[in-house]
Amino acid sequence: MPQRLLLRVPEACEMCAIGKTKGYELVASGVWPSIHIGAAVRVPLDGLTAWLEEQLEDQD
């Protein structure tokens, strides 16, 4: 099965070990990249990965 390219916000939150409320705040503020498909909000996996890498670099 191919890897999914888009994650639901709760799935992205689980991957980052944060709460859903914080995840939706990150999407709403534009910190996390997101795609809106109708009413659905999705977080691109590659965008989330890039954001995580930036966070790790900033901590060095």
C-alpha positions, 0 to 999 in steps of 0.5 A: 500500500502506498504511503498517504500524502495527506494526514488528518489534523488528529493524525498529525497531532498524534505523530507530533505528540501534541493535542488536537486543539494545539494542532488546529491552532497551528493550522489556523495560524499558518504554522503548519502547512495545510490543504482545505478540501471542502470542509476537510483540513489535511496536513501534507506529510512532507510539509509536516516533516519539513516543519519538524526538521526546522524545529529540530534545527532551531533547537541546536 
